[in-house]
Amino acid sequence: MVEYEVVLFDLDGTIIDPKEGITKSVQYALGKMGVAVENCKALESFIGPPLQQSFKEQFGFSDHQANEAISYYRERYKPTGIYENTVYIGMNELLAELKSAGCRLAIATSKPTVFAQNIAEHYDFARYFDVIIGSELDGSRTLKAEVIEETLNQLGNPEISKCVMIGDRKYDIIGAKTNDMESVGVEFGYGSKQELAEANATYIVQTVAQLRDVLMK
């Protein structure tokens, strides 16, 4: 039996581990901007938040510089980085089980919609989702709360008490809360338990198996 009728998933750090594709593409972009970063691990904080926000906060870029860096990022990410992901073990099985149980599933990500759709098709999990919603390539709709709102609109604005948002960063939890929705924070992504707890996630789980226990009761 499912606990929720509508389940929204973040993409990066929740369905897939995007570390290689994102960090190498950020490294490439920074190199083009004259900033050398040798260790890609130092760039893992770029996984989750909107890129413009990360470039500005972490490297002091202006709006113009951040937009320039994003264009360089996409030079590498679009042909190469988009396919440097790993689907978390057990995730496909969970998605299939939720779908079979009658859940409506959606992806709500800060990644541009077109990239999210391509990834979902490439890794063969697009078939589980009713809608896949992300940001726009022009930089609009990057806040997770806005993405969630649009996702709910696309789903016909279901009863919010029957919806849940799943994600690995505080942005997912805060976005859900802004939309009066319950949330599940997953520790197997890129946010810490402390980050998820401080954002007041309804539940916090360590594994895909524990996530299933919350969703299938």
C-alpha positions as CSV (number, residue, x, y, z in Angstrom):
1,M,0.0,0.0,0.0
2,V,1.3,3.4,-0.9
3,E,1.5,6.3,1.6
4,Y,1.2,9.0,-1.0
5,E,-0.7,9.3,-4.3
6,V,1.8,11.7,-6.0
7,V,5.6,11.4,-5.5
8,L,7.9,14.1,-6.8
9,F,11.6,13.2,-7.1
10,D,14.6,15.5,-7.4
11,L,17.0,14.1,-10.0
12,D,20.7,14.8,-9.1
13,G,21.7,13.1,-5.9
14,T,18.3,11.4,-5.6
15,I,17.6,9.2,-8.7
16,I,21.1,9.5,-10.1
17,D,24.6,10.2,-8.9
18,P,25.7,13.0,-11.3
19,K,29.1,13.7,-9.7
20,E,31.4,13.0,-12.6
21,G,29.4,14.9,-15.3
22,I,28.7,18.0,-13.2
23,T,32.0,18.4,-11.5
24,K,34.1,17.9,-14.6
25,S,31.9,20.3,-16.5
26,V,32.2,22.9,-13.7
27,Q,36.0,22.4,-13.8
28,Y,36.0,22.9,-17.6
29,A,33.9,26.1,-17.2
30,L,36.1,27.5,-14.5
31,G,39.2,26.8,-16.6
32,K,37.7,28.8,-19.4
33,M,37.1,31.6,-16.9
34,G,40.8,31.5,-15.8
35,V,40.2,29.7,-12.5
36,A,42.2,26.4,-12.1
37,V,40.6,23.8,-9.9
38,E,42.7,20.5,-9.9
39,N,40.5,18.4,-7.7
40,C,36.9,17.9,-8.9
41,K,35.9,16.7,-5.4
42,A,36.1,20.4,-4.3
43,L,33.3,21.1,-6.8
44,E,30.7,18.7,-5.4
45,S,28.9,21.5,-3.7
46,F,27.7,22.5,-7.2
47,I,25.4,19.4,-7.2
48,G,21.9,20.6,-6.3
49,P,21.7,24.4,-6.3
50,P,21.2,26.4,-9.4
51,L,24.5,26.9,-11.3
52,Q,24.3,30.7,-11.3
53,Q,23.9,30.7,-7.6
54,S,26.9,28.4,-7.1
55,F,29.2,30.3,-9.4
56,K,28.3,33.6,-7.7
57,E,28.5,32.4,-4.1
58,Q,31.6,30.2,-4.4
59,F,33.8,32.2,-6.8
60,G,32.4,35.7,-6.5
61,F,31.2,35.9,-10.1
62,S,29.0,38.7,-11.2
63,D,25.7,37.9,-12.9
64,H,27.4,38.4,-16.3
65,Q,30.4,36.2,-15.4
66,A,28.1,33.5,-14.0
67,N,26.1,33.4,-17.2
68,E,29.3,33.2,-19.2
69,A,30.5,30.3,-17.0
70,I,27.2,28.5,-17.5
71,S,27.6,28.7,-21.2
72,Y,31.0,27.2,-20.9
73,Y,29.6,24.5,-18.6
74,R,27.1,23.5,-21.2
75,E,29.8,23.3,-23.9
76,R,31.1,20.2,-22.1
77,Y,27.9,19.1,-20.3
78,K,25.6,18.9,-23.3
79,P,27.6,16.4,-25.4
80,T,29.5,14.6,-22.6
81,G,28.6,15.3,-19.0
82,I,24.9,14.6,-19.4
83,Y,25.8,10.9,-19.9
84,E,28.3,10.7,-17.0
85,N,25.8,9.5,-14.3
86,T,25.0,6.4,-12.3
87,V,21.5,5.4,-11.3
88,Y,21.4,4.6,-7.6
89,I,21.1,0.9,-6.9
90,G,17.5,-0.1,-6.2
91,M,16.0,3.1,-7.7
92,N,14.6,1.6,-10.9
93,E,13.0,-1.1,-8.9
94,L,11.4,1.4,-6.5
95,L,10.1,3.5,-9.3
96,A,8.6,0.5,-11.0
97,E,6.9,-0.6,-7.7
98,L,5.5,2.8,-7.1
99,K,4.1,3.0,-10.6
100,S,2.6,-0.4,-10.4
101,A,0.9,0.6,-7.1
102,G,-0.8,3.4,-8.8
103,C,1.3,6.4,-7.8
104,R,1.7,9.3,-10.1
105,L,5.4,10.2,-10.3
106,A,7.2,13.3,-11.4
107,I,10.7,14.7,-11.6
108,A,11.1,18.2,-10.2
109,T,14.7,19.4,-10.7
110,S,16.7,22.6,-10.9
111,K,18.4,21.1,-14.0
112,P,17.1,22.4,-17.3
113,T,14.1,20.4,-18.4
114,V,15.6,19.3,-21.7
115,F,18.7,17.9,-19.9
116,A,16.5,16.1,-17.3
117,Q,14.4,14.6,-20.1
118,N,17.4,13.4,-22.1
119,I,18.9,11.8,-19.0
120,A,15.7,10.0,-18.1
121,E,15.3,8.7,-21.6
122,H,19.0,7.6,-21.8
123,Y,18.9,5.7,-18.5
124,D,15.5,4.3,-19.3
125,F,13.5,5.6,-16.4
126,A,11.4,8.3,-18.2
127,R,8.7,5.7,-18.6
128,Y,7.9,5.8,-14.9
129,F,7.1,9.5,-14.8
130,D,4.0,11.4,-15.7
131,V,5.9,14.7,-16.0
132,I,9.5,15.8,-15.9
133,I,9.9,19.5,-15.0
134,G,13.1,21.5,-14.5
135,S,14.4,25.0,-15.0
136,E,14.5,26.9,-18.3
137,L,17.7,27.3,-20.4
138,D,17.2,31.1,-20.2
139,G,17.8,30.9,-16.4
140,S,14.2,31.2,-15.3
141,R,12.4,28.9,-12.9
142,T,15.5,27.9,-11.1
143,L,14.1,28.0,-7.6
144,K,13.0,24.6,-6.4
145,A,9.8,26.0,-5.0
146,E,8.9,27.4,-8.5
147,V,9.8,24.0,-10.1
148,I,7.6,22.2,-7.6
149,E,4.7,24.6,-8.2
150,E,4.9,24.1,-12.0
151,T,5.2,20.3,-11.5
152,L,2.0,20.4,-9.4
153,N,0.3,22.5,-12.1
154,Q,1.3,20.1,-14.8
155,L,-0.2,17.3,-12.7
156,G,-3.5,19.1,-12.4
157,N,-2.9,20.4,-8.8
158,P,-3.5,17.3,-6.8
159,E,-4.5,17.4,-3.2
160,I,-1.3,18.5,-1.5
161,S,-1.8,16.3,1.6
162,K,-1.4,13.3,-0.8
163,C,1.9,14.6,-2.3
164,V,5.5,14.3,-1.2
165,M,8.8,15.7,-2.4
166,I,12.0,13.6,-2.3
167,G,15.4,15.2,-2.5
168,D,19.0,15.2,-1.1
169,R,19.5,19.0,-0.5
170,K,17.9,21.6,1.7
171,Y,16.6,23.3,-1.5
172,D,14.3,20.3,-2.1
173,I,13.0,20.4,1.5
174,I,12.5,24.2,1.6
175,G,10.8,24.1,-1.9
176,A,8.4,21.4,-0.6
177,K,7.6,23.4,2.5
178,T,6.9,26.5,0.5
179,N,4.3,24.5,-1.3
180,D,2.9,23.1,1.9
181,M,4.1,19.6,1.0
182,E,5.7,16.8,3.1
183,S,9.2,15.8,2.2
184,V,11.8,13.0,2.5
185,G,15.4,13.9,2.7
186,V,17.8,11.2,1.4
187,E,21.3,11.0,2.8
188,F,22.7,8.9,-0.1
189,G,22.9,12.1,-2.2
190,Y,24.9,15.3,-1.5
191,G,23.2,16.9,1.5
192,S,24.1,16.0,5.1
193,K,21.7,14.7,7.7
194,Q,22.2,18.0,9.5
195,E,21.3,20.1,6.4
196,L,18.2,18.0,5.8
197,A,17.2,18.2,9.5
198,E,17.7,21.9,9.7
199,A,15.5,22.3,6.7
200,N,12.8,20.4,8.6
201,A,12.4,17.4,6.3
202,T,9.4,15.3,7.3
203,Y,11.5,12.1,7.1
204,I,15.2,11.5,6.6
205,V,16.4,8.2,5.2
206,Q,19.9,6.7,4.6
207,T,19.2,4.3,1.8
208,V,16.8,3.5,-1.1
209,A,15.5,0.6,0.9
210,Q,14.5,3.0,3.8
211,L,13.0,5.4,1.3
212,R,10.8,2.5,0.1
213,D,9.7,1.9,3.7
214,V,8.5,5.5,4.0
215,L,6.6,5.4,0.7
216,M,5.2,1.9,0.8
217,K,3.6,1.2,4.2
